[in-house]
Amino acid sequence: MAKSKSLIEELPKIVERGKKEAQRILDNLSKRNRITLQTNELVLPTKAKGGLNLFLGQKTKTEDKQKWFNRLIYGDNLLAMQALLAGDPATGMPSMRGKIDLIYIDPPFDSKADYRTKIKLPGGDIEAKPTVIEQHAYSDTWKDGTVSYLQMMVPRLILMRELLSEQGSIYVHIDWHVGHYVKVIMDEIFGKENFRNEIVWCYTGPSNSKNWFPRKHDVIFWYGKTENSIFNPNNIKVPYKKLNTGKTSGIFKSEYRLDESGKIPEDWWADITNIGRIQSEILNYATQKPEALLKRIIESSCPEDGIVADFFAGSGTTGAVAEKLGRRWIMSDLGKPAVMIMRKRLIDMEAKPFLYQSIGDYQKEQFEKSQFRTIGDLAHVIINLYGALPFPQQEGIPNNLGYIKSSKTLVFVDSPAKMTGYPTLKKAQQLRAGFMGGWNKVVVLGWNFVPDIGKIINELNDPKLEVLVIPPDLLDKLKTKASYEKLIKTGKIRFSSLQYLTIKPIKVEHKDDKDIIEVELDNYMLLSPDALPLDDKNKEKLEEIMGKDPLALIEYWSIDPDYDGVTFRSKWQDYRENNENLKVSRKTKLEVPKANGKRVVCVKAVDVFGFESVAVREVK
């Protein structure tokens, strides 16, 4: 009782802290350093009709507005919602404030679950821990138990309210772990007067519980943003047994008939089967929900052509059902396995073209919250962690440079707010040649990289240039001076090589008004296993597979036969799960309209850990 009482006393403080964090975010939306979404790809499922030649930001002929694309976003939903609220004038993406009609979320249930992923590979299974970004988020969520969980939820719920339209609704799917606390918080954020229903979803299944009744129901809290929230009961009526009053002969002998006209379901839903019993939908995702559940919610609370959002999207049931029902959708998730499952699910169901986006500003956001006042201060710390010495801070010397005297190596640290690409590498080469009389070698340490960084490195073909990855969780490990000193002492920071893809020369056959292009994968170089979320046993398994067949690590690959250098438009794709041997096809042929002059072909591969690599080739 004492623990529950202390948490109840803590609730007002949790809500107040969450409100302050949300207000800070809202106040920063118009500033130059606002979070933006990086568009990785316009996904065009192979059989999808239309949308093939649309450009982002293009205005339609009938309406003076941007063409709508559904959006799958990889990243922390707090940052994703910031970006959606701010919009992005550079790409023509408007703010989504007040434009979303329905939000459904199925957040983690404060269960302290181990979010490991089992990866099935031809040479044996590998068990991967969450990525460093996921681990950081999970550790923040669970570090102080339920208090931390609720602190995570409050600012997110506030931003969701900002995104909802005046007739919008939010459905929060939760269970017994924290449902009662979440209800109190939602009363505060959305108002008790806007509470609509506490829906109980009942299901059944085996249980090994011996000390309590099997827990076989979840709770879904439904709130409107205002009293005018949309509700379409006629869309969701269910048949029911109706008393046939004309043939009643005593209370125990009453006869019933099925009334096909239907009734509105009560607030307990026992007629929707749990996903474990729907074989056709199973995607081997632990918290997957049945499509029938989302169908009822969407049909009742979102108008036709309305916008549905899910910020803990998991296996993508919300988007899949919205797609089938003709609603527009936005989904985001922090887990790379979840995003890959969603992407494949949408492609397999021949969804309309959709954008795949990501948060490109994790390190920038972490830097702004860190103790470092300038990028130069951070660069000096990284130089020391790499084992080099920073140059003294004085006029004329860049504050992101260091050196290793014994090997005459120059060390160049890029900014966490930049994408390391061709300009950075050329600058590093110039500094190696001319700075302080020249150096034998230059090492570039970067946080974020342009998609075709592998192609750039190959084309430069410079053995005296080395490009390494700064660990993405480094800023989280540098929160205090003591943690920095510990890292220096233990030397546990590893700067890894980049992963990259190579393809064989592309063959082109000209046929009337068509070109038949043949694309074949050549090799795949993965990050060092030390940089991956694996224990020693799984690292050994991975190294063995990498040695035998590195292309076996490709989860899927896709082709844009007319790459414009800006937006990747996936017009062909293959998943390893589509093949019995759990390997992607290594070679394919595409028939495409004849190109005028040179054609630029871009091939994107995503490995089983979610890392992307790109190879770009010009063909005549």
N, C-alpha and C positions, 0 to 999 in steps of 0.2 A: 504493500500500500504506500509506503514512504516513497518508493521510486516513482510510482504513478503520480503521486501528489506533487513531487518536485518537477516533473515534466509538465504537469498542468500549470504550475506556477511559472514555468519557463515559456509557455506558449505566447503570451503577449510580447515578450522580448524577441522571440523568434520572428513573429510577424513584423514587429517594428524594424528589426534589422533587415528583413527581406524587403520591406517597403523602401528603405533607404537605398539598398542596392539597386532595386528596380528604378527608383527615381534618378539615381546617378546615371544609369544606362539611358533612360529617356532624355535626360538633359544633354547627353553627349551625342545624340543621334544626328544633329546638324553640324557637328564639328568635322574638321578635315580628317581626323583620325578614326572616323566611324568604321565599323566592321563592314566588309563587303564580301559577297560570295564570288568565288572563283568558278567560272563555268569550264568544267573539264571536258564536257561532251554533250552533243545533241544526239541522243540515242534514237535511231530509226529502225525499229524492228523490221526484219527482212520483208515481211509481207504487209507492213503498214502502208496505207494509202495516204498520199498527200504530204505536204510539209517538207518535201525533199529539198526544195530550193529556197526555203525561207532563211532570212538572216535575223539574228537577234537585234531587236530594236527597230525592225522594219515596221512601217505603218501599213495597215490594211487599206484596200481601196474604199471600203464602205465606212470605216470608222477611223477616226484620228486617234488611234491608240495602238499600243504594241500588240503584236500577235501573242496570244496566250500559249505558254507551254507548261504542262505539268512539271513538277520539280521534285527530284530525289536528291536530298542534301546529306552529305557525310560530314558529321562534326557535332560538337557540343550544341545542344538545342538552345542554350542561352545565347550563344553567339549567332546561331542561325536566326533566332527571332529578332535579335538586334539588327541583323542585316535586312530582314524582311520589313521591319518597321522603318528603317532608314531609307530603303530603296537605293538605287545606284544610278545617278544621272549619267554616268559615263557610258553605261550600256543600255540606257533607256528603261531600266527596271523601275517601275513606280513603287512607292511605299505601299505595303499591304495593310497598313493601319485601318481598322474598321471595315475590312473587305472580306474577311473569312466568315462563312456562314455557320460552319460546324467544326468544332475541335473535339476529337476523341483521343484520349491518351490512356495508355496501359503502362504506367511507370513501374519500375521495380518495386517490390512489395516490402522493402526493409527486411528481406529474408537472409541477408548476409551470404547469398549464394556465391559459389565459386564459378566465375564466368569464363571457364576454360573452353576452348574449342578443339574438337577432335577432327583432324584432317586426314581423310583417307587417301593414301597415295599407293601407286603400284608396288613400291618397294616396302610397304609397311605403313602403319598409322603413326601420325605425329600428334602430340597434344600441345597446343599453343596457349600460353597465357594471354590476357588482353594486351593490346598495344600500350606503350608508355602513356599515351594520351588518355586511353581508357582507364589504365591503372590509377592515374592521377585523379580522374573524375570519381572513380569508385572509392578511392581512399578518402577523398573529401566527403563523399556521401555517407560513408559508414564510420568515420574515425571516432565520433562521439555517439554512436548508436542512433537511436531514433531522433535525437536532437539535431544531428547533422543531416539526417534524411529530410526532416521538415525544413531545415534551413535551405537545403537544395531546392525544395519544391516551391517555397513561397515566392521568390522573385520570378520564377518561371510561370507560375499561375497568374501573376500580375501582368506579365508581358502578353500572355495568352488573352487576357481580358482586353488589352489594348488592340489586339489583332482582330477580335470578334466584331462583326457588324452589329448594328443596333437590334437586329432580329436574330442574332446568332445564339448558339447554345454550346455548352461544353459538357462532355461526358467524361468523367474520371473513373477509370476501372481500377479497383483496389481490392484488398482482402482484409482478413482479420488482423494482420500485423499492425497496421496504422490507420485503418479506415476511420475510426472514431476521431482521431486527431486531425486527419485531413478534412473531415466534415466541418470541424470547428474553424479551421483555417479558411475553407471555402465560404463559410457563412460570413467571415470577416471581409474577404476579398470581393465576392460577388453579391453579398447581401442576402440575409435570410429570406427576404421577400422574393428573391429571384430563384429560390430553391424550387425545383419541380417534382423530382422523384428520387427516392432511394430504390433503385432497381436491384433485385436479387436474382442473379443468374445461377440456377441450380443445375447440377450435373451429377453423374454417378461414375463409379469406377472402383477398382480394387483398392484396398487400403490395409496397411499393416499396423494401424494404430491399436494400442492395447490399453491406453490410459485415458482416452477420450473418444467421443463420437467422431467418426471420420468427417473431416472438414471438406465438404463438397459443395461450396457455393462461393461466389465472388459478389462484391457489391459495386454498383455503378451509380455514382452521384451525378444527377443531371441538374445543371443550373442554366438559366438564361442570362444574357447580359442585361436585359431589361425585361419588363413585364410583357413585352411584345414578341417574345421568342417564337420562332416558327414551330408549329406542330401540325402534322398532316395525318390524322388518325385513320383516314380512309385508305391510306397506302399500306397499312400494316394489319388490317383486320384478319382474324383467324377464325376458322370454323369452330363451332362449339355445340355441345349437346344441350338441346332445349327441351324443357318439360312439355310433354304433349298433354295438355290439360283436358283434352277431350276423352282420354282413356285412362283416367286416374282411378285406381281402386285401392285406396289406402296408401299411407305414406311409404311403406316398404315395397309396394307393388307398382309404383309410378313408372310410366314408360317415357322414354326420351327419344327424340329424333335429332339428327344432325342438321344444324342450321348453317347452310352454306354461305349465307349473306355475311356471316362473321360478326365478331365483336372486337373491340380494342383489347389487346392483351393486358392483363393485370400487371402489377409491378413486380411479380415474381415469374421468371421465365424458365420453366422446366421443359419447354417444348423444343429447345435448341440444344442439339447434341454436342457434347464435348469433342474437341478436335481429334482426340485419340480414337474416336469411333468413326471418323470420316476419312477413310483410307485415301480417297482421291485428292484430298487437300494436304496431306501430311508432307511437310518440307523438312522434317528433322530439326525443327527450331523449338527450343524448350518451352517458350511462353506463347506459342502460336495460338491465336483465337480463331474460332470457326467463322466462315464467311456469312452464315445466316445471322450471327449476332450483329455484325456490322451492317448488314443489309437492313435489318429492322431499325437500327439507329439512324442510318443515313436517310432512308425513305421517310422516316417520321419527322426529321429535324433539318433537312437540307433541301432547298428547292431544286428543281431541275436546272442544270447548268450552273448550280451553286458551287462554292469552293469548300472543300473538306481538307482539314489539316490533321496530321498526327505527328507529334514531336518525340515520341518514343516508339518508332514505327516497327521495330522488330522484324518480323517476317513479311511485312508489307500488306497485310490483309486489308487495312483501311484503303490504301490506294488501289488495290486489285478490285475491291468491291465498288469503289467510287467510279473506276474506269468502266466497269460493266453497267453501272446505272447511269452513265452519261454525266456524272459530276466531275468537276475539275478538282485536282488534288495537289497537295504539298506534303511530302514526307521527309522526316529527318531521323537519323540515328547516329549514335556515337560509335557503334561497333562496326568494324569493317566486314566481319562475316555476315552481319545483318544486311548491310548495303549490297553485298554481292548476291545474297539470296533474293533480295527484292528486285534487283536489276534483272536477274535471270527469270524470275517469276513474271515480270512485266513483259519481257521479250517473248517468253513462251506463250503468253496469252495474246500476243500480237497487239499490244497496247499502241495507242497513238504515240507519235514522237514525243519524247520528254527530255528535259534537261537533267544531266547529272552534274551537280555542283558540290563544292567543298569549301570549308573555311580555310582561307589561305593566311590567316593572321593569328594563329595560336601563339607563336613565339612573340609576335608584336604585343598581343594582349598580356601575355605573361610578363614581358619586359616592363610594360607600363605599371604593373602591380609590384614589380620587384624593387629591391633596395638601390638599384643602379640609377644614377642620375643621368648618365650619358651613355651612348653606344660605345664610346671610347673606353669608359670604365669597364664595361662588360667585355669588350674585346681583349683588354689586358688580362682579365681573369682567365679567359679561354686560352690565350697564348701561354700563360703559365701552366694551365692544366694539360696542354699539349706537350709540354716539356721544353718550351722555348722561352726566350727573354723578350719582353716588350722594349721597344726603343724609348728612350727618355722623352717625356712630353715637352716638346719645344716647337717653335715656329718652323714650318717647312717640312715637318715629319708627320705623315698621316698617323692618327692615333689608333689605327687598327692593324698596325704592322709589328711583327716580331721577328726574331732570328735565332738560328742555331749556329753558333760560331764555328764549332768543330767541323761541320759539313758544309758550311757556307750556304745555308738554306734560309730563304726568306719565307715568312709565314704571314698570310693575308687572311684576315677574318672578315667575312661579309656580315651585313646588318640583318637582324632578325625580321626587319620590316621589308626586306627585299627578296626577290626571286633570283637566285644565282644563275647566270646565263652567259651568253657570248660576251657582252660588254665587260663583265667582271673578269672573265678569264683573259681577255685581251689586255685589260689593265694590269692584271697580275704578271703577264708576260713582259709588258713594258717596264714594270717596276723591277723585275728580275734582271732585265738587260741594262737598265740605266741608274737605278737607285743606289747611291753611295758606291759607285764603281762597278756594280753588277754582282750577280750571285750565281752559284752553280745550279740551283733548283728553287722553285717556288711551290709552296703548298697552300691551296685555297681551302679554307674551312667555311662551309655554308650551312644555313638552316633549311632553307626552302629552295627548290630547284625548278627551272622551267621544264616542261614535259620532255623536250627533246635534248636534254643535257647530254645523254649518251652519244647522240649523233654529233653534237658540237665537239665533244672531247675526241671522238674518233677522227673528225675532219681536221682538227688542229694537229693531231698526231705528234704531240710534243712530249717526249719521254722525260723532259725536265719540268713538266707541269703535273702536279698531283692534286686531285680534287677529293676531299673527304667530307663526310656528313657529321655535323655536330649533333650529339644525342638530343632528341627532341624534348626529353624530360629534364634537361640540364638546368634550365632556369628554376624549375620547381625544387631542384636539389641545392640551389644557391640562395635559398631564402634568408639564411643567416650567415654571419661571418664564421661561426663554428662549423657549419656544414661545409663551407668552402675549404677551411683548413683541413677538415677530415678527408675531403676528396683529394687534396694535394698530398696528404700523408699516405693515403691508401693507394692512390694512383689507379682507381677503378674506372676512370672515364675512358671509353674507347671511341675513337673517331674512325668510322667505318667507310669502306669504299662504296661507291654508288652501284646500284643494280642497273643493268641495261640489257636491251634486246638487240640481236642482230638478225637480219634477214638476208636471204640469197638474192642475187640480181633478179629483178622483176622482168618476166617475159611478157611481151605484148604481141597479140595477133590481130591484125586489122581485117575486118570482115564487113563489107558494105558500109553501113552507117554506124557500126558497132566496133568496139574494141574489146577483145577478150584478154584480160590480164591474169597472169598466174603469179601468185604470191606464195612463197615458201619460207617458213621459219628456219633459222640457221642455228642460233645458240642463245642461251640466256645466262647472264651472270647475275647471281643473287648477292644481296648484301652479305657481309660476313655473318655467319651464324651467331657470333658474339653480340651482334646488334639486334637480334631477334628475340621475342619474348618466349624463350625456350629454356628448359633446364638442361643439364649436361647430357642426360640420357637421350633426350630428343634431338639435341644438337648433333650427337653422333649419328643418329638415324638420318638426319637431314644431309649431313656431309657425305654419307654413303650414297644417297639418292642423287645428290648433286654430281658426284663423281661418275655415276653410271649414265644418267640421262637428265641433264639440267632442264630440258624442255618439259619433263614430267611435272615440273612445279608450276606450269602455267595453268591458272584456273580458267581463264577464257582469253580469247584475243579477237580483235575486231579490226575492220578496214574502212578507211575513208579514201575512196579512189580519186577524189577531187578536193584534196585538202587545201583550204584557203590560207593556212598559216595562223589562223586565229581560233576558229571553233572546229573541233573534231566532230564530224558527222558519221556516226557508225552506220554503215549500210550493209554490213555483213558481220556475223559473229559466230563463234563456235565455243561451246562449253565442254569441259572434259567430262562432266556428268552425263552428257548426251551420248557418250561412247562407252561401250562395255569394258574397255581396258582402262578406263579412268584417265585417258590422255586425250588432249585436244588433237584434232586433225593438224598435221604439219604443213599441208599444202592445200590450196584451193584455187579455183578459177572463177572470175567474175565477168559477167557480160555487162558493159556499161556503154552509154552514148559516146561516140567518137569525140576525142578531144581536139580542139584547135590549137596546134602547137604542142608544147610540153605539158605533161600531166604530172601532178605531184600526188604521190600515194603515201598515205600515213598509216602505219600499223601500230596499234596499241595492244599491249599485253598486260594483264593483271595477274600476279602470282597468287598462290594459295594464302599468302599472308596479307593480301590487299595492296601490295606495292605496284605502282604503275610504271611502265616503261614504254617509250615511243621510238619507232624507227621511221624516218622520212626519206623517200627516194624520189628523184626526178626521172621520168621516163619519157621517151619520144613517142 
